[in-house]
């Protein structure tokens, strides 16, 4: 299901819109946040990294909001719902594995907890 959301996010119309938003908003933010450094003593690697992130953030926000709008219009689950279900599924598998595995690390953890309880008593 997450792959379906990514397919929507990578649609040509969404990509083009996100690039346009990133160029306009990113340029405005770059001038506001880094204009003084650009006009004075030049840019370091650190400044170039910040500028790239300045463009990346509006791109991600635009992609996210457009993808969520498509999901809502087509009655598909949002990325939050998909990630929540994925995390719950992985957590359940991990909990089941921990309960069925009573050897090795599981025994060590139980023994360490018992020792900690004994020391605090």
N, CA and C atoms as a LAMMPS dump frame, in Angstrom:
ITEM: TIMESTEP
0
ITEM: NUMBER OF ATOMS
363
ITEM: BOX BOUNDS ff ff ff
-5.0000000000000000e+02 5.0000000000000000e+02
-5.0000000000000000e+02 5.0000000000000000e+02
-5.0000000000000000e+02 5.0000000000000000e+02
ITEM: ATOMS id mol type element x y z
1 1 1 N 0.813 -1.203 0
2 1 2 C 0 0 0
3 1 3 C 0.857 1.267 0
4 2 1 N 1.986 1.24 0.699
5 2 2 C 2.857 2.409 0.695
6 2 3 C 3.392 2.641 -0.71
7 3 1 N 3.637 1.562 -1.443
8 3 2 C 4.087 1.685 -2.833
9 3 3 C 3.038 2.393 -3.687
10 4 1 N 1.761 2.172 -3.384
11 4 2 C 0.69 2.861 -4.115
12 4 3 C 0.754 4.367 -3.856
13 5 1 N 1.004 4.74 -2.599
14 5 2 C 1.105 6.161 -2.267
15 5 3 C 2.307 6.786 -2.988
16 6 1 N 3.421 6.066 -3.021
17 6 2 C 4.612 6.571 -3.712
18 6 3 C 4.37 6.696 -5.214
19 7 1 N 3.591 5.785 -5.78
20 7 2 C 3.239 5.881 -7.197
21 7 3 C 2.471 7.162 -7.462
22 8 1 N 1.559 7.496 -6.566
23 8 2 C 0.816 8.756 -6.7
24 8 3 C 1.778 9.932 -6.571
25 9 1 N 2.663 9.882 -5.589
26 9 2 C 3.598 10.988 -5.352
27 9 3 C 4.544 11.21 -6.532
28 10 1 N 4.787 10.176 -7.31
29 10 2 C 5.717 10.291 -8.437
30 10 3 C 5.015 10.522 -9.776
31 11 1 N 3.724 10.832 -9.737
32 11 2 C 3.011 11.164 -10.97
33 11 3 C 3.6 12.431 -11.577
34 12 1 N 3.608 12.491 -12.886
35 12 2 C 4.237 13.605 -13.592
36 12 3 C 3.66 14.959 -13.171
37 13 1 N 2.345 15.043 -13.055
38 13 2 C 1.731 16.337 -12.696
39 13 3 C 2.141 16.779 -11.294
40 14 1 N 2.225 15.83 -10.388
41 14 2 C 2.625 16.17 -9.02
42 14 3 C 4.091 16.577 -8.983
43 15 1 N 4.937 15.864 -9.708
44 15 2 C 6.358 16.213 -9.753
45 15 3 C 6.574 17.61 -10.33
46 16 1 N 5.895 17.909 -11.425
47 16 2 C 6.068 19.223 -12.061
48 16 3 C 5.593 20.333 -11.131
49 17 1 N 4.446 20.132 -10.486
50 17 2 C 3.932 21.139 -9.55
51 17 3 C 4.908 21.337 -8.393
52 18 1 N 5.429 20.249 -7.869
53 18 2 C 6.349 20.336 -6.732
54 18 3 C 7.639 21.057 -7.124
55 19 1 N 8.134 20.803 -8.323
56 19 2 C 9.352 21.478 -8.788
57 19 3 C 9.095 22.973 -8.929
58 20 1 N 7.955 23.343 -9.487
59 20 2 C 7.623 24.775 -9.626
60 20 3 C 7.529 25.455 -8.259
61 21 1 N 6.843 24.804 -7.335
62 21 2 C 6.714 25.363 -5.981
63 21 3 C 8.086 25.488 -5.333
64 22 1 N 8.91 24.459 -5.468
65 22 2 C 10.247 24.482 -4.869
66 22 3 C 11.091 25.612 -5.443
67 23 1 N 10.999 25.834 -6.76
68 23 2 C 11.792 26.903 -7.374
69 23 3 C 11.35 28.281 -6.891
70 24 1 N 10.057 28.51 -6.832
71 24 2 C 9.565 29.832 -6.415
72 24 3 C 9.783 30.04 -4.919
73 25 1 N 9.233 29.143 -4.107
74 25 2 C 9.324 29.301 -2.652
75 25 3 C 10.772 29.153 -2.186
76 26 1 N 11.49 28.191 -2.734
77 26 2 C 12.886 27.985 -2.361
78 26 3 C 13.753 29.193 -2.66
79 27 1 N 13.521 29.825 -3.815
80 27 2 C 14.307 31.014 -4.165
81 27 3 C 14.016 32.163 -3.204
82 28 1 N 12.75 32.366 -2.885
83 28 2 C 12.397 33.422 -1.929
84 28 3 C 13.053 33.158 -0.578
85 29 1 N 12.937 31.924 -0.096
86 29 2 C 13.546 31.58 1.199
87 29 3 C 15.069 31.669 1.158
88 30 1 N 15.65 31.272 0.025
89 30 2 C 17.105 31.336 -0.1
90 30 3 C 17.589 32.784 -0.023
91 31 1 N 16.888 33.676 -0.692
92 31 2 C 17.279 35.096 -0.653
93 31 3 C 17.138 35.642 0.766
94 32 1 N 16.038 35.297 1.422
95 32 2 C 15.813 35.773 2.792
96 32 3 C 16.87 35.212 3.747
97 33 1 N 17.114 33.913 3.663
98 33 2 C 17.982 33.261 4.646
99 33 3 C 19.477 33.33 4.326
100 34 1 N 19.836 33.413 3.042
101 34 2 C 21.251 33.314 2.674
102 34 3 C 21.736 34.451 1.791
103 35 1 N 20.877 35.408 1.526
104 35 2 C 21.247 36.503 0.635
105 35 3 C 22.44 37.296 1.113
106 36 1 N 22.5 37.571 2.398
107 36 2 C 23.609 38.356 2.933
108 36 3 C 24.94 37.632 2.774
109 37 1 N 24.948 36.327 2.995
110 37 2 C 26.183 35.544 2.853
111 37 3 C 26.595 35.487 1.38
112 38 1 N 25.627 35.37 0.498
113 38 2 C 25.928 35.29 -0.93
114 38 3 C 26.547 36.595 -1.435
115 39 1 N 26.086 37.708 -0.88
116 39 2 C 26.598 39.003 -1.321
117 39 3 C 27.901 39.397 -0.635
118 40 1 N 28.234 38.763 0.456
119 40 2 C 29.448 39.14 1.18
120 40 3 C 30.625 38.247 0.826
121 41 1 N 30.989 37.377 1.716
122 41 2 C 32.241 36.63 1.572
123 41 3 C 32.119 35.268 0.898
124 42 1 N 31.047 34.978 0.247
125 42 2 C 30.937 33.715 -0.485
126 42 3 C 30.296 32.611 0.319
127 43 1 N 30.219 31.456 -0.298
128 43 2 C 29.506 30.342 0.302
129 43 3 C 30.446 29.176 0.61
130 44 1 N 30.228 28.581 1.763
131 44 2 C 30.974 27.379 2.142
132 44 3 C 30.117 26.158 1.796
133 45 1 N 30.689 24.995 1.998
134 45 2 C 29.944 23.745 1.785
135 45 3 C 28.707 23.724 2.688
136 46 1 N 28.872 24.221 3.898
137 46 2 C 27.765 24.274 4.853
138 46 3 C 26.623 25.121 4.292
139 47 1 N 26.95 26.255 3.691
140 47 2 C 25.923 27.133 3.121
141 47 3 C 25.253 26.484 1.914
142 48 1 N 26.026 25.814 1.066
143 48 2 C 25.433 25.109 -0.08
144 48 3 C 24.457 24.034 0.392
145 49 1 N 24.816 23.336 1.454
146 49 2 C 23.936 22.31 2.005
147 49 3 C 22.63 22.926 2.493
148 50 1 N 22.73 24.047 3.188
149 50 2 C 21.535 24.734 3.669
150 50 3 C 20.661 25.208 2.51
151 51 1 N 21.276 25.676 1.44
152 51 2 C 20.52 26.142 0.28
153 51 3 C 19.782 24.976 -0.381
154 52 1 N 20.446 23.843 -0.502
155 52 2 C 19.795 22.663 -1.079
156 52 3 C 18.584 22.269 -0.229
157 53 1 N 18.74 22.279 1.077
158 53 2 C 17.623 21.95 1.965
159 53 3 C 16.512 22.993 1.866
160 54 1 N 16.897 24.242 1.622
161 54 2 C 15.915 25.306 1.469
162 54 3 C 15.002 25.035 0.277
163 55 1 N 15.532 24.443 -0.769
164 55 2 C 14.718 24.071 -1.929
165 55 3 C 13.996 22.739 -1.703
166 56 1 N 14.61 21.839 -0.97
167 56 2 C 14.046 20.514 -0.771
168 56 3 C 12.778 20.537 0.083
169 57 1 N 12.735 21.393 1.075
170 57 2 C 11.584 21.433 1.98
171 57 3 C 10.29 21.8 1.245
172 58 1 N 10.242 22.899 0.464
173 58 2 C 8.978 23.174 -0.245
174 58 3 C 8.63 22.105 -1.277
175 59 1 N 9.634 21.459 -1.856
176 59 2 C 9.369 20.359 -2.787
177 59 3 C 8.646 19.226 -2.049
178 60 1 N 9.153 18.847 -0.893
179 60 2 C 8.547 17.759 -0.119
180 60 3 C 7.143 18.123 0.362
181 61 1 N 6.965 19.348 0.822
182 61 2 C 5.649 19.783 1.299
183 61 3 C 4.644 19.759 0.157
184 62 1 N 5.033 20.246 -1.004
185 62 2 C 4.133 20.248 -2.16
186 62 3 C 3.795 18.832 -2.604
187 63 1 N 4.789 17.964 -2.656
188 63 2 C 4.558 16.572 -3.05
189 63 3 C 3.619 15.887 -2.065
190 64 1 N 3.879 16.083 -0.796
191 64 2 C 3.043 15.478 0.239
192 64 3 C 1.6 15.964 0.132
193 65 1 N 1.415 17.278 0.074
194 65 2 C 0.051 17.805 0.066
195 65 3 C -0.698 17.41 -1.203
196 66 1 N -0.028 17.413 -2.347
197 66 2 C -0.677 17.003 -3.594
198 66 3 C -1.044 15.526 -3.559
199 67 1 N -0.156 14.695 -3.049
200 67 2 C -0.419 13.258 -2.968
201 67 3 C -1.571 12.963 -2.014
202 68 1 N -1.59 13.647 -0.89
203 68 2 C -2.687 13.464 0.058
204 68 3 C -4.012 13.942 -0.529
205 69 1 N -3.988 15.014 -1.317
206 69 2 C -5.213 15.504 -1.966
207 69 3 C -5.744 14.469 -2.959
208 70 1 N -4.85 13.853 -3.719
209 70 2 C -5.262 12.809 -4.665
210 70 3 C -5.839 11.623 -3.896
211 71 1 N -5.18 11.223 -2.814
212 71 2 C -5.685 10.102 -2.013
213 71 3 C -7.08 10.416 -1.459
214 72 1 N -7.273 11.619 -0.978
215 72 2 C -8.577 12.002 -0.436
216 72 3 C -9.643 12.015 -1.534
217 73 1 N -9.294 12.535 -2.709
218 73 2 C -10.252 12.61 -3.818
219 73 3 C -10.628 11.219 -4.331
220 74 1 N -9.684 10.29 -4.283
221 74 2 C -9.933 8.938 -4.782
222 74 3 C -10.3 7.958 -3.67
223 75 1 N -10.546 8.495 -2.461
224 75 2 C -10.939 7.695 -1.303
225 75 3 C -9.912 6.601 -0.988
226 76 1 N -8.633 6.965 -1.058
227 76 2 C -7.535 6.057 -0.727
228 76 3 C -6.983 6.431 0.641
229 77 1 N -6.344 5.502 1.328
230 77 2 C -5.797 5.828 2.657
231 77 3 C -4.626 6.81 2.561
232 78 1 N -4.526 7.659 3.583
233 78 2 C -3.424 8.617 3.631
234 78 3 C -2.147 7.902 4.04
235 79 1 N -1.028 8.581 3.857
236 79 2 C 0.26 7.994 4.227
237 79 3 C 0.318 7.736 5.738
238 80 1 N -0.368 8.579 6.522
239 80 2 C -0.381 8.382 7.973
240 80 3 C -1.059 7.054 8.327
241 81 1 N -2.175 6.781 7.682
242 81 2 C -2.897 5.534 7.924
243 81 3 C -2.049 4.34 7.502
244 82 1 N -1.392 4.456 6.354
245 82 2 C -0.562 3.365 5.848
246 82 3 C 0.626 3.096 6.757
247 83 1 N 1.305 4.167 7.178
248 83 2 C 2.467 3.993 8.06
249 83 3 C 2.059 3.455 9.424
250 84 1 N 0.929 3.926 9.939
251 84 2 C 0.44 3.449 11.225
252 84 3 C 0.161 1.943 11.16
253 85 1 N -0.502 1.507 10.097
254 85 2 C -0.792 0.08 9.932
255 85 3 C 0.499 -0.729 9.784
256 86 1 N 1.454 -0.185 9.059
257 86 2 C 2.743 -0.87 8.85
258 86 3 C 3.49 -1.015 10.175
259 87 1 N 3.527 0.048 10.955
260 87 2 C 4.231 0.015 12.242
261 87 3 C 3.548 -0.955 13.198
262 88 1 N 2.223 -0.937 13.229
263 88 2 C 1.497 -1.872 14.102
264 88 3 C 1.766 -3.313 13.703
265 89 1 N 1.787 -3.567 12.406
266 89 2 C 2.045 -4.923 11.914
267 89 3 C 3.445 -5.387 12.315
268 90 1 N 4.448 -4.508 12.127
269 90 2 C 5.822 -4.868 12.495
270 90 3 C 5.956 -5.048 14.007
271 91 1 N 5.29 -4.203 14.786
272 91 2 C 5.345 -4.311 16.245
273 91 3 C 4.726 -5.615 16.721
274 92 1 N 3.605 -5.992 16.099
275 92 2 C 2.945 -7.245 16.461
276 92 3 C 3.848 -8.434 16.157
277 93 1 N 4.49 -8.414 14.997
278 93 2 C 5.407 -9.505 14.641
279 93 3 C 6.572 -9.574 15.622
280 94 1 N 7.088 -8.425 15.999
281 94 2 C 8.197 -8.392 16.946
282 94 3 C 7.764 -8.915 18.312
283 95 1 N 6.584 -8.516 18.754
284 95 2 C 6.073 -8.986 20.047
285 95 3 C 5.844 -10.494 20.022
286 96 1 N 5.3 -10.993 18.914
287 96 2 C 5.076 -12.434 18.796
288 96 3 C 6.402 -13.193 18.803
289 97 1 N 7.387 -12.656 18.112
290 97 2 C 8.698 -13.301 18.079
291 97 3 C 9.321 -13.311 19.462
292 98 1 N 9.153 -12.219 20.2
293 98 2 C 9.722 -12.149 21.553
294 98 3 C 9.038 -13.141 22.478
295 99 1 N 7.731 -13.347 22.317
296 99 2 C 7.006 -14.275 23.184
297 99 3 C 7.34 -15.723 22.864
298 100 1 N 7.51 -16.02 21.586
299 100 2 C 7.79 -17.403 21.208
300 100 3 C 9.251 -17.774 21.418
301 101 1 N 10.123 -16.791 21.479
302 101 2 C 11.546 -17.059 21.678
303 101 3 C 11.874 -16.886 23.146
304 102 1 N 11.979 -17.986 23.833
305 102 2 C 12.294 -17.943 25.267
306 102 3 C 13.74 -18.333 25.511
307 103 1 N 14.57 -18.21 24.508
308 103 2 C 15.965 -18.581 24.662
309 103 3 C 16.842 -17.379 24.376
310 104 1 N 18.107 -17.536 24.601
311 104 2 C 19.084 -16.532 24.214
312 104 3 C 18.833 -15.171 24.82
313 105 1 N 18.594 -14.197 23.982
314 105 2 C 18.458 -12.803 24.402
315 105 3 C 17.27 -12.626 25.339
316 106 1 N 16.169 -13.333 25.052
317 106 2 C 14.994 -13.233 25.916
318 106 3 C 15.307 -13.628 27.35
319 107 1 N 16.027 -14.748 27.523
320 107 2 C 16.409 -15.194 28.868
321 107 3 C 17.345 -14.197 29.537
322 108 1 N 18.271 -13.652 28.747
323 108 2 C 19.221 -12.681 29.288
324 108 3 C 18.498 -11.445 29.807
325 109 1 N 17.536 -10.961 29.05
326 109 2 C 16.779 -9.776 29.47
327 109 3 C 16.005 -10.059 30.747
328 110 1 N 15.356 -11.208 30.815
329 110 2 C 14.601 -11.574 32.018
330 110 3 C 15.53 -11.652 33.213
331 111 1 N 16.694 -12.286 33.038
332 111 2 C 17.656 -12.414 34.129
333 111 3 C 18.175 -11.053 34.575
334 112 1 N 18.453 -10.155 33.62
335 112 2 C 18.935 -8.812 33.974
336 112 3 C 17.868 -8.038 34.745
337 113 1 N 16.61 -8.18 34.346
338 113 2 C 15.53 -7.512 35.074
339 113 3 C 15.424 -8.046 36.497
340 114 1 N 15.551 -9.352 36.658
341 114 2 C 15.487 -9.948 37.981
342 114 3 C 16.633 -9.443 38.862
343 115 1 N 17.825 -9.36 38.297
344 115 2 C 18.98 -8.868 39.053
345 115 3 C 18.796 -7.412 39.458
346 116 1 N 18.247 -6.622 38.546
347 116 2 C 18.005 -5.21 38.874
348 116 3 C 16.973 -5.084 39.979
349 117 1 N 15.937 -5.916 39.954
350 117 2 C 14.925 -5.906 41.008
351 117 3 C 15.515 -6.343 42.331
352 118 1 N 16.379 -7.364 42.302
353 118 2 C 17.014 -7.848 43.529
354 118 3 C 17.908 -6.78 44.159
355 119 1 N 18.624 -6.032 43.329
356 119 2 C 19.531 -4.98 43.837
357 119 3 C 18.735 -3.827 44.43
358 120 1 N 17.576 -3.501 43.841
359 120 2 C 16.802 -2.369 44.344
360 120 3 C 16.024 -2.719 45.594
361 121 1 N 15.88 -4.022 45.915
362 121 2 C 15.112 -4.427 47.111
363 121 3 C 15.952 -4.397 48.348
